[in-house]
Amino acid sequence: MINKKPTFRKVTPSFGSSILVKQHVETIDKDGAYWHFHPELELIYINKGQGKTHIGNHLSYFNNSQLILIGSNLPHNGFTDRLTANGTETAVQFKSNFLGDDFLNVPEMAPIVSLFERAKQGIRFKVETKKVIGPKIDKLLEHQGLKRVLKFLDILNYLATTEDYTLLNADGFAFETEPQDSSKIDIIFKYVNKNFQNHITLDEIADEVSMTVPAFCRYFKKATGKTFTQLVNEYRVVHATKLLNESQKSIADICFECGFNNFSHFNKQFNEITGKSASNYRKEIKLIIQ
């Protein structure tokens, strides 16, 4: 029986505060990661960790650190599979009008309003911005009241004016499903995450959400903007990037470990999804300091 309750996360700041700052310093419980959305924007800084970034239609693997801003009601999954030595994940959740509707209309706020608009596509900030802003996000925990708000405005102002970022959903992502349907998407993503290394038939996945195959295909394409086969291939390629990053296994072994049963098909999908061959990816990743 499918749980029809909306996968809606309510964010509640502490009394007397308009923004919520929280930090994880232990291994993240992967069972706690689920496909969800909330009206609050979310700024996330991971200083040392590994995991998947799944925001809207964007799916990728990260190894070390990342700084991301997620817009209002943009669906996303949990991030960190593992925090490495001395690793932390700090999240700031806030409404766009946390200082009142009138405040958004003052001319000086225009760059930040524009930032909030871009965040609807999901924003990943690059290395230089991470170096400057990451520590400032961590230090928000040391402040309370007006001082925390002022420090946070300083962070937003920097993020609003830097060009050191990438949009994760460049074509946009419309959350077109009804809120209660978010539970179906969560079931689908969890099933794929657990079984992508094996062959998953449409009958099998449609049965997981008690739908016929044609109804499932229509629903999934409308909800995510892609076919189910595309999603599975993305999960496999993202896992391949993880193995290319962390192991010395041959590319052929990685191909089959990720669920592909044809090496040429693996190469084609890897190239289409990442824009480069697996061998070039492995060469380049050794030169990148994230």
N, C-alpha and C positions, 0 to 999 in steps of 0.2 A: 504494500500500500504506500503510495507516494505521499510524503508529508507536504500538505498544501500551504503550510504557514510560510509567509514571505521570508526570504533570506535577507532580512533587513537588520543591520546592526545599529542599535541605538547608542549614540555617543553622549556621555554625561560628564561634563567637566566637574571638578570639585566645587563646593560652595564658594561663591564669591569670585569665580574665575570664568572668563569667556573662552579660554582655549584649554585643551586637554593635552598634557605632555606626559608620555609614558615611555619607559625604557625596559627592554629585555636584556638580561645579562646571562641567561642560561640557555641551554639548547631549546629551540622552539619545538613545541609539540605539533607534528605535522597533521595530526588528526584535528587540530584546532584551526587549520587553514581551510577555508571554504570560500566559494564564489559568493560574493556579497557586494552590497553597495550602501551608501549612506549620503545624506545631503551635505555633510561636512566635507571640506577639502582635507586631504591628508598629505603631510610632508614627512617623508621617511628617510632616515639616514642610517645606513648600516656601515660601520667602520671596518669590521672584519667578519666576513661570513660568506656562505655559499648557498645558492638556491635558484629557484626559478622566478622570473618576473612575468607574471601573467596579468595584464591589464587591458581590458577591452579585447581587441583582436591581436594584441601584441603578446608574443611568447618568446622568451629567451632565457639563457642561463648566465648567471654572474658568479664570479669567483674573486672575492676579496671585499670590495666596497661598492656602494651605490647610494645616490641621492636622487630621490624621485618625488614629484609632486603629482598627486592624483586629484582630478577635478570632482566637483559635486556629482553624485549619482553615477560615476563611472565605475562599472563593475570590475572587480579585481579579486585575486586570490591571495592567500598568505604568501610570504616571500621567502623567509630564510629557512632552509632545511637544516643548516648547521652553522653555529657561530664558532669561529676559530679562536685561537688563543687571545684572550683579552678583548674578545669581540662584543659589541653591543648593537642593538637595534633600537633607535629612538624614533618615536612617532609623535607628530604634532597634529591634532585634529581640531578643525575650527570651521565655523561658518563664514561665508564671504562677508557677511554683514556683522561680524562679531563686535564691531565698534559702532553699529547702528547704520541704518540705510542712508541717512544724510551724510555720514562720513565718506561713503563711497562716491558721493557726488562732488566732493571738493576737487578742484583741478589737480592738486598735488597727488591725488590717489589714482590718476588716470593710468600710469604705468602698471600699478598693482592690479587694477581692474582688468587690464589687458592680459596680465599674467594669469589671473583666475580664468579668463576665457580660454587661453591656450591650454590650461591645465585640463580642460574637458577632453583633450586628446591624450593626456598623460605626458609628462615631461621628465626626461632623464638628463640630469646635469652632468657635465664632463669633469675631467680631472681637476682643473684649476679651481673651478667653483666648489668642488667637494673639499679641497684643501682649505679654502677660506671659510666656507659656511658650515661644514660638518662639525667642527669643534664648537662653533657658536650654538648649534642646535643642541648638542650634548649639555652645554652650560645653562640652557634654559631651566634645567631642573634645579639649578642653584638659586634661582630668582622666583619671587612671588609678586602678585599684585601688579601695580602699574609698571614696575621695573621689568617684569617678564614681558608685558605687552610692548613696551618700548624696544626691548631687545629683539622681540619677534618682528616688529615693524622694520627694524634695521635689516633683518634677514630677508624679509619679503621685498624690501626696496632693492637689495643687491640682486636677488633672483629675477626681479622685474626688469632690470636694466642690463643684465649680462646676455651675451649671445652665445655663451658656452653651454649649449644644450641641444638635445635631439627630441623631436616629437615622436612618441611611440606609436601613435595611430595617425599617421600623416593624412590618411583619407577620412579620418573622423570615425567615430563609433557611436551609433545611435542605440540607446538601450530601448529596444522596441518591444520586448516581452512584458507581460504583466508581472507585477512584483512576485506573485505566487509561483510563476514559472521559473523564477530564479532557483528554486529548489531542484527543478528538473536539470537545469544546467549544472548545478553542483554535483548531482548524482552522476551525470555524464562525465564531467571532468575528472572526478575521483576514480571512476571506473577506468577511464583511459590512462590516467596516471599510474594505476596499479597494473594494467594489462597491456600497455602499448608494445611491449617486447614480444607479444604473441599476436596471432592473427585475430582480429575482432570483426565479426560479421555484422552486417546491418541488422539482421534478425536478432542477434544477441544483444546489441546495444539498445535497440528499440524496445525489446522485452524488459530491459532494466527500468524503463520509464513508462511501461504499460501502454505503448503506442504501436500502431501498425508501422511498417517500414516507410510507406509513402508519407504518412502523417509526420513521422519522425524527421524525414529528410526535409520536408517543407518547414517544419518548426525550427530545426537546427540552423538551416540556412538563414531564416528570418532573424533568429536570435543572435547569431554570431557573424553573419556575412560571409561564411565559408562553408564548404561541404565537410561532412564528417571525415572523409578520407584525408582532406587537407589538414584537419586538426591532428589526426593520428600521425601523419607524416611530420608535422611540425614538432610534436612531442618527441618523435624518434630522432629528428635532427638535433633538437636541443639537447637530448641525452648524449648524442654523438659529440657535440661541442664540449660537453662536460668531460667525457672520456678522453677526447683529444687534449684537453687542458690538463687533466690530472693523472693520466696513465701513459705508459709506454707501449701500450698494445698496438698492434698493426692496424692500419685503416680497414683492412679486410675483416679482421676479427671484430672491430668496433661496428662495422656495418651489420654483421649478423647478430651481435649482442643487442643492438638497438631495435631488432625486429624486422629489418629488411632481409628478404631472402634472395635478392638479386643485386650484385655489386654495381652494375651499370645504373640500375634504378636508384640505388642509394646515392651515387655520384650526381645523378641528374637532380634529385630532390634537394640534396645538400647545396648544390650550386644555385638552384632557384630560390631557396629560402634564405641563404646567407650571402649570396652574391659572389661566392668564391668556391674553389674546390676544397675538399677536406685536407689535402696535402698543403695547400697554400694557407689555409686557416691555421693548421698546426704550426707552420713556419712563422706566421705573423704573430700568433698569440704569445710566442716566446719573447717577442720584442716589446710587448705592451705591458706597461706597469699601470694597473688599474687603481 
